[in-house]
Amino acid sequence: MVVFFTPHGPVETPRFMPVGTLATVKAVTPAQLKATAAQMVLANTYHLHLQPGEELIAKAGGLHRFMAWEGPMLTDSGGFQVFSLSSLRQIAESGVTFRSPRDGRMIELTPERSIQIQNTLGADVIMAFDECPPYPAPREAVAAATARTYRWLERCITTHARPAEQALFGIVQGGVHLDLRQEAAQRLAALDLPGYAIGGVSVGEPSELIAQIVQATAPLLPARKPRYLMGIGTYREMAQAIAAGIDLFDCVIPTRLARHGSVLVQGERWNIKNAQFREDFAPLDATCSCYTCQTFSRAYLGHLWRTKELLVFTLLSIHNLTELIRFTQEIRQAIFKGTFATEFAHWLLPAQG
């Protein structure tokens, strides 16, 4: 897919999407986020339901107005977060009951409730409620979770009250079992949904298995609909997934690394705390157009980190976000030129050693 059109504007694919779990991309203002060339931003149903609650957000005019983001938005269903609470939740056919880690109250999240919350939040793209099996897990457990995910998707479709305004994406599960993935992808494709996601990757399995899953699954999903690989944001994984037909990505990597003093520079990961940058007055990346690289030196950024100045989180986040978005933009341009396979050959190969 070349362009994905939403009520709040187009998304040019392939594209990396910043994660704003609690209606904010950490340490970055909406204006700064826009300057990174971000188009679609994520928020999370589970976290926003717990705090501040979808009804308050609705009173504020919806998620876009609440967080002052005018562009497209996507909300995750909360399924991954709920299933990560392995010691605090119980799974049944009806849904999942879990104890809130915030205040200890018992909460039931069903496919219907997840969709209702997302309808209230008002994002352009909403995700079906799915069961995300861990890695490793017995094949029988993965098969059961995959089958339940499909049944829950049918309930999500029935419940969805705003199909003209919000695109509902189904999620392909199946763990590392390619036959389960392929069967799930074919069943979802037959539903003719507005878009599709591959979930349940990057949950502990080796990167080579992720590549196999994506290469086997993505081509089975409709090429004219957006295909979204959830929770992935490394250069190699994105390049390989784009080669398989993936359009959209999200990951917390850019802001999480920034909060630990790490920056992404043309595929390398640097630690701004290192002594080698103490008297280095060059920008992080002279080829980068972001505010951080156009304004500050490596030495200054290292100084901010050592003096524990909060500004460093913002400046490093701006650069890291810009870097990953720029990477997907450059791949887009290479695809149009017909040079993707040659320009990005290094990233299309398996990692060495």
Residue pairs with C-beta under 8 A, 6 or more apart in sequence:
1 13
1 223
1 224
1 225
1 226
1 227
1 247
2 12
2 13
3 10
3 11
3 12
3 13
4 10
4 11
4 13
4 195
4 226
4 247
4 248
5 11
6 40
6 72
6 124
6 125
6 167
7 72
7 124
7 165
8 64
8 70
8 71
8 72
8 73
8 124
9 39
9 70
9 71
9 72
10 39
10 72
11 39
11 40
11 72
11 226
11 248
12 39
12 329
12 332
13 226
13 247
13 248
13 332
14 238
14 242
14 246
14 247
14 248
14 249
14 328
14 331
14 332
14 335
15 39
15 40
15 247
15 248
15 249
15 325
15 328
15 329
15 332
16 233
16 238
16 249
16 250
16 251
16 324
16 325
16 327
16 328
17 38
17 39
17 40
17 41
17 42
17 74
17 248
17 249
17 250
18 25
18 28
18 33
18 36
18 38
18 41
18 42
18 250
18 254
18 255
18 321
18 325
19 25
19 41
19 42
19 250
19 251
19 252
19 255
20 26
20 41
20 42
20 43
20 67
20 69
21 42
21 43
21 44
21 47
21 252
22 43
22 44
22 47
22 48
22 51
23 43
23 48
23 57
23 63
23 66
23 67
24 67
25 33
25 38
25 41
25 255
25 317
25 321
26 255
26 259
26 313
26 317
27 255
27 258
27 259
27 310
27 313
27 314
27 317
28 36
28 255
28 314
28 317
28 318
28 321
30 67
30 68
30 69
30 70
32 291
32 314
32 318
33 41
33 69
33 321
34 71
35 290
35 291
35 318
36 290
36 318
36 321
36 322
36 325
37 322
37 325
37 326
37 329
38 71
38 321
38 325
39 71
39 72
40 71
40 72
40 73
40 74
40 124
40 125
40 248
41 69
41 71
41 72
41 73
41 74
42 73
42 74
42 75
42 76
42 250
43 63
43 67
43 73
43 74
43 75
43 76
43 121
43 123
44 75
44 76
44 78
44 81
45 75
45 76
45 77
45 78
45 114
45 117
45 118
45 121
45 127
46 76
46 77
46 78
46 81
46 82
46 109
47 78
47 81
48 54
48 57
48 63
48 75
48 117
48 121
49 78
49 107
49 109
49 117
50 100
50 102
50 107
51 102
54 117
54 120
54 121
55 120
57 63
57 66
57 120
57 121
58 120
58 121
58 122
60 66
62 121
62 122
63 73
63 75
63 121
63 122
63 123
64 70
64 73
64 122
72 124
72 125
73 123
73 124
73 125
74 123
74 124
74 125
74 126
74 127
74 250
75 118
75 121
75 123
75 125
75 126
75 127
76 127
76 230
77 114
77 118
77 126
77 127
77 128
77 129
77 130
77 171
78 109
78 114
78 117
78 129
79 114
79 127
79 129
79 130
79 131
79 132
79 171
79 199
80 132
80 199
80 230
80 231
82 89
82 96
82 98
82 109
83 89
83 91
83 96
83 131
83 132
83 133
83 134
85 98
85 99
85 101
86 134
88 98
88 99
88 101
89 96
89 97
89 98
89 99
90 96
90 97
90 98
91 131
93 148
93 151
94 108
94 110
95 108
95 109
95 110
95 111
95 112
95 113
95 129
96 108
96 109
96 110
97 106
97 107
97 108
97 109
98 106
98 107
98 109
99 105
99 106
99 107
100 106
100 107
109 129
110 129
110 155
111 128
111 129
111 152
111 153
111 155
111 156
111 159
112 155
112 156
112 159
114 128
114 129
114 156
115 126
115 128
115 129
115 156
115 159
115 160
115 161
115 168
116 159
116 161
118 126
118 127
118 166
119 126
119 160
119 161
119 162
119 166
122 165
122 166
123 166
124 165
124 166
124 167
125 166
125 167
125 168
125 169
125 194
125 195
126 160
126 166
126 167
126 168
126 169
127 168
127 169
127 171
127 197
128 149
128 152
128 153
128 156
128 157
128 168
128 169
128 170
128 171
129 152
129 156
130 149
130 152
130 153
130 171
130 173
130 199
130 200
131 145
131 146
131 148
131 149
131 152
131 173
132 145
132 173
132 199
132 200
132 203
133 141
133 142
133 145
133 146
133 173
133 175
133 200
134 203
134 204
135 175
135 176
135 203
135 204
135 205
136 204
136 205
137 145
137 175
139 175
139 177
139 180
142 173
142 174
142 175
142 177
142 180
143 177
143 180
145 173
145 175
146 173
146 174
146 175
146 180
146 183
146 184
149 171
149 173
149 184
150 184
150 187
150 188
153 170
153 171
153 188
153 191
156 168
157 168
157 191
157 193
160 166
160 168
167 194
167 195
168 193
168 194
169 193
169 194
169 195
169 196
169 197
169 226
169 228
170 188
170 191
170 193
170 196
170 197
171 196
171 197
171 198
171 199
171 200
171 230
172 181
172 184
172 185
172 188
172 196
172 197
172 198
172 199
172 217
172 221
173 180
173 181
173 184
173 199
173 200
174 180
174 181
174 182
174 183
174 184
174 200
174 213
174 217
175 181
175 200
176 205
176 209
176 212
176 213
178 212
178 213
178 216
178 217
181 198
181 213
181 216
181 217
182 216
182 217
182 220
185 196
185 217
185 220
185 221
186 220
188 196
188 221
189 196
189 220
189 221
189 222
192 222
193 225
194 225
194 226
195 225
195 226
195 227
195 228
196 221
196 222
196 225
196 226
196 227
196 228
197 227
197 228
197 229
197 230
198 213
198 214
198 217
198 218
198 221
198 227
198 228
198 229
198 230
198 246
199 230
199 231
201 210
201 213
201 214
201 229
201 230
201 231
201 232
202 210
202 230
202 231
202 232
202 237
203 231
207 234
207 236
207 237
207 351
208 350
210 232
210 237
211 237
211 240
211 241
211 350
214 229
214 240
214 241
214 244
214 246
215 240
215 244
218 227
218 229
218 241
218 244
218 245
218 246
219 244
219 245
221 227
221 245
223 245
226 247
226 248
227 245
227 246
227 247
227 248
228 246
228 247
228 248
228 249
228 250
229 237
229 238
229 241
229 246
229 248
229 249
230 250
231 250
231 251
232 238
232 241
232 249
232 250
232 251
233 249
233 250
233 251
233 252
233 253
233 254
233 324
234 251
234 253
235 267
235 327
235 347
236 347
236 351
238 246
238 249
238 324
238 327
238 328
238 331
239 331
239 344
239 347
239 348
240 347
240 348
241 249
242 328
242 331
242 335
242 340
243 340
243 341
243 348
249 328
251 324
253 264
253 320
253 324
254 264
254 317
254 320
254 321
254 323
254 324
255 317
255 320
255 321
257 263
257 264
257 269
257 316
257 320
258 312
258 313
258 316
258 317
258 319
258 320
259 313
259 317
261 271
261 272
261 273
261 305
261 312
261 316
262 269
262 270
262 271
262 272
262 316
263 269
263 270
263 272
263 284
263 301
263 316
263 319
263 320
263 323
264 270
264 319
264 320
264 323
264 324
265 284
265 285
265 323
266 285
266 287
266 323
267 347
270 277
270 284
272 298
272 301
272 302
272 305
272 312
272 316
273 302
273 305
273 306
274 302
277 298
277 299
277 301
277 302
278 299
278 302
279 299
280 297
280 298
280 299
280 302
281 297
281 298
281 299
282 297
282 298
283 292
283 293
283 294
283 296
283 297
283 298
284 292
284 293
284 298
284 301
284 319
285 293
285 319
285 323
286 293
288 294
288 319
288 322
288 323
288 326
289 322
290 318
290 319
290 322
290 323
291 315
291 318
292 301
292 315
292 316
292 318
292 319
292 322
293 319
296 315
301 312
301 315
301 316
304 311
304 312
304 315
305 312
330 343
331 340
331 344
334 340
334 343
334 344
341 348
